[in-house]
Amino acid sequence: MFNTIQEVKVKQCGDGKIKKEYLLPGPVKREMLDSMKPAGDIYIMDYLADPVYTIINGTVFNMRGVIGKKKIEVWYAADELKQSEEFLLSLFLSVLSGE
């Protein structure tokens, strides 16, 4: 069930970063975010009606999404795109599959 992540949109940003939107195979649950710690610093705004999370890995990438939703947005440093994307998406697949 949790084996594919669909790239929905790609945009070149004015600051040189590349923004990609993805549709995950399942929703991101609050308890899954602890497993995402290898990706970077995690910030959760669970006081909002739609709780938002952000994962920041220095200048390499910045990701955000809404807890309970499948869509995520990631801003990558252009020179780190390939390596960062592979790492982040494989981590998401692992977390979503419960490994």
Legacy VTK file of the C-alpha trace (Angstrom):
# vtk DataFile Version 3.0
C-alpha trace
ASCII
DATASET POLYDATA
POINTS 99 float
0.000 0.000 0.000
2.664 2.533 1.022
5.096 2.188 -1.833
4.907 5.215 -4.095
5.233 8.943 -3.698
3.857 11.002 -6.563
5.554 14.234 -7.579
2.748 16.687 -8.268
4.439 20.001 -9.048
7.934 21.478 -9.509
8.819 25.170 -9.388
12.104 27.068 -9.685
12.054 29.758 -6.983
13.575 33.216 -7.297
16.093 32.499 -4.526
17.538 29.542 -6.455
15.709 26.858 -4.484
13.560 24.224 -6.112
10.082 23.665 -4.687
8.470 20.278 -5.177
5.038 19.149 -4.092
4.406 15.481 -3.440
1.393 13.310 -2.771
2.243 10.604 -0.262
0.584 7.172 -0.327
-0.899 7.786 3.128
-1.541 10.658 5.525
1.160 11.874 7.903
0.114 11.176 11.477
1.391 13.082 14.507
3.141 10.039 15.972
5.041 9.451 12.709
6.899 12.735 13.016
9.162 11.423 15.795
10.478 8.887 13.268
11.320 11.754 10.917
13.970 13.209 13.291
16.864 11.996 11.076
15.584 14.455 8.448
16.169 17.556 10.579
14.604 19.860 13.147
10.864 19.310 13.472
8.429 22.062 14.417
4.762 21.274 15.020
2.003 23.854 15.294
-0.707 21.584 16.668
-2.679 24.462 18.158
-4.039 25.309 14.677
-7.333 23.928 13.352
-5.258 22.097 10.720
-2.002 21.265 12.571
1.055 22.112 10.477
4.527 20.585 10.726
7.805 21.820 9.306
11.073 19.916 8.993
14.196 22.002 8.428
17.594 20.595 7.535
19.874 23.637 7.577
20.137 25.101 4.107
19.628 21.704 2.430
15.819 21.534 2.527
12.715 22.859 4.238
9.547 20.778 4.229
6.028 21.424 5.437
2.705 19.680 5.513
-0.528 19.342 7.433
-0.915 16.509 9.930
-3.513 14.065 8.638
-2.972 15.028 4.983
-1.037 13.342 2.177
0.408 16.436 0.480
3.847 17.821 1.390
5.851 20.746 0.017
9.641 20.691 0.002
12.089 23.479 -0.858
15.488 22.082 -1.838
18.840 23.785 -2.293
19.455 23.225 -6.021
22.922 21.734 -5.538
21.598 19.258 -2.936
18.396 18.266 -4.755
19.164 14.720 -5.913
20.749 13.473 -2.699
18.267 15.252 -0.401
15.239 14.105 -2.357
16.348 10.456 -2.337
17.006 10.571 1.417
13.781 12.349 2.335
11.466 10.266 0.167
12.996 6.956 1.251
12.631 8.049 4.891
8.965 8.912 4.286
8.302 5.541 2.659
9.966 3.779 5.576
7.981 5.745 8.174
4.669 5.354 6.337
5.156 1.603 5.954
5.895 1.286 9.671
9.474 0.030 9.293
LINES 1 100
99 0 1 2 3 4 5 6 7 8 9 10 11 12 13 14 15 16 17 18 19 20 21 22 23 24 25 26 27 28 29 30 31 32 33 34 35 36 37 38 39 40 41 42 43 44 45 46 47 48 49 50 51 52 53 54 55 56 57 58 59 60 61 62 63 64 65 66 67 68 69 70 71 72 73 74 75 76 77 78 79 80 81 82 83 84 85 86 87 88 89 90 91 92 93 94 95 96 97 98
